[in-house]
Amino acid sequence: MDEADFRREMDDARHPVSVWANGPHYCYAPHSHPYKKFVFCVEGSIVFHTAGGDVALAAGERMALDPGVEHSATIGPGGVRCAEAHA
């Protein structure tokens, strides 16, 4: 899968896609969302930390977080660019 495939899938499901990026080693504090979140790693790497364990994403990989799941994240050494959608 690539970014275009992810965008087509999310567009077909009527889930708007946005793109964000961060530099190396940036850390997101624990938080949650009231919606299901879909994340596709376009470039670089990121590790999401949840009570159920860590989920590492590299370019071309994706994950989904259910509503209300508390998570934090750590950006890899080369930074990251992700496409994201929510339902």
C-alpha positions in Angstrom: 0.0 0.0 0.0 1.1 3.5 -0.7 -0.3 7.0 0.2 -2.5 7.1 -2.9 -4.0 3.7 -2.0 -4.7 4.9 1.6 -6.3 8.1 0.3 -8.5 6.2 -2.1 -9.6 3.8 0.6 -10.4 6.6 3.0 -12.1 8.7 0.3 -14.3 5.7 -0.6 -15.3 5.5 3.1 -15.8 9.3 3.2 -13.1 9.8 5.8 -11.2 13.0 5.1 -7.4 12.6 5.0 -4.9 15.1 6.5 -1.1 14.9 6.5 1.3 15.8 9.4 5.0 15.5 10.0 7.4 15.8 12.9 11.2 15.9 13.3 13.3 13.2 14.8 12.6 11.9 18.4 9.5 14.2 18.9 7.2 12.8 21.6 3.5 13.1 21.8 2.1 13.1 25.4 -0.6 10.5 26.3 -4.1 11.5 24.8 -7.1 9.9 23.2 -9.7 10.8 20.6 -13.5 10.5 20.5 -13.3 8.9 17.0 -11.6 6.0 15.3 -8.2 7.1 14.0 -6.5 5.6 10.9 -2.8 6.4 10.5 -0.6 5.6 7.4 3.1 6.1 7.7 4.2 7.8 4.5 7.9 8.4 5.3 10.2 7.7 8.3 8.9 5.9 11.4 6.8 6.3 14.5 6.0 4.1 17.6 2.5 4.4 19.2 2.4 3.4 22.8 -0.8 2.0 24.2 -1.8 0.0 27.3 -2.0 -3.0 25.0 1.6 -2.6 23.9 3.7 -0.6 21.4 2.9 -0.5 17.6 5.8 0.5 15.4 5.1 1.9 11.9 7.6 2.3 9.1 6.9 3.8 5.7 4.1 1.9 4.0 2.5 0.6 7.2 -0.8 1.5 8.8 -2.8 1.1 12.0 -6.2 2.0 13.5 -6.9 3.2 17.0 -10.4 2.8 18.4 -12.2 5.7 20.0 -11.1 6.5 23.5 -7.8 4.5 23.4 -5.2 6.4 25.2 -1.9 6.5 23.3 1.3 8.4 23.1 3.9 8.3 20.3 7.6 8.7 19.7 9.0 9.7 16.3 11.9 7.7 14.9 15.4 9.0 14.3 14.6 10.1 10.7 11.4 12.0 11.5 8.0 11.0 10.1 5.3 12.0 7.7 1.9 10.4 8.1 -1.5 10.5 6.5 -4.4 10.3 8.9 -8.2 10.0 8.7 -10.9 9.5 11.3 -14.4 8.0 11.3 
